[in-house]
């Protein structure tokens, strides 16, 4: 039976998360602008009352 080897983390969690966030921001820039416009056009306010 083979022994499992330990995996050494070279980068800290913070560094890895920063790189992922940067990559996702760049991917988001390539999305159509209408997608981000739809999200930002939502008006915050009171939720509609539920029908009973």
C-alpha positions in Angstrom: 0.0 0.0 0.0 1.3 3.5 -0.9 1.7 6.2 1.7 -0.1 9.5 1.2 2.2 12.5 0.8 1.5 15.7 2.6 0.7 18.7 0.4 2.5 21.8 1.3 0.7 25.1 0.9 3.1 27.5 -0.8 0.7 30.4 -0.8 -1.3 31.7 2.1 -5.1 31.5 1.9 -5.2 35.3 1.6 -2.9 35.3 -1.4 -4.9 32.5 -3.1 -8.2 34.3 -2.5 -6.8 37.6 -3.9 -5.7 35.9 -7.1 -9.1 34.2 -7.5 -10.9 37.5 -6.9 -8.6 39.2 -9.5 -9.3 36.5 -12.1 -13.0 36.6 -11.5 -13.1 40.4 -11.9 -11.3 40.1 -15.2 -13.7 37.4 -16.3 -16.6 39.6 -15.3 -15.2 42.4 -17.5 -15.6 40.2 -20.5 -19.3 39.5 -19.8 -21.9 41.5 -21.8 -22.6 44.9 -20.2 -26.4 44.3 -20.1 -25.8 41.6 -17.4 -24.3 44.1 -15.0 -26.9 46.7 -15.9 -29.7 44.3 -15.0 -28.2 43.7 -11.6 -27.6 47.3 -10.8 -31.1 48.4 -12.0 -32.8 46.5 -9.2 -34.4 49.0 -6.8 -34.0 48.4 -3.1 -37.1 48.9 -1.1 -39.9 47.2 0.6 -40.8 43.7 -0.5 -44.2 43.2 -2.0 -46.8 41.8 0.4 -47.6 38.2 0.0 -51.0 37.3 -1.3 -53.2 35.3 1.1 
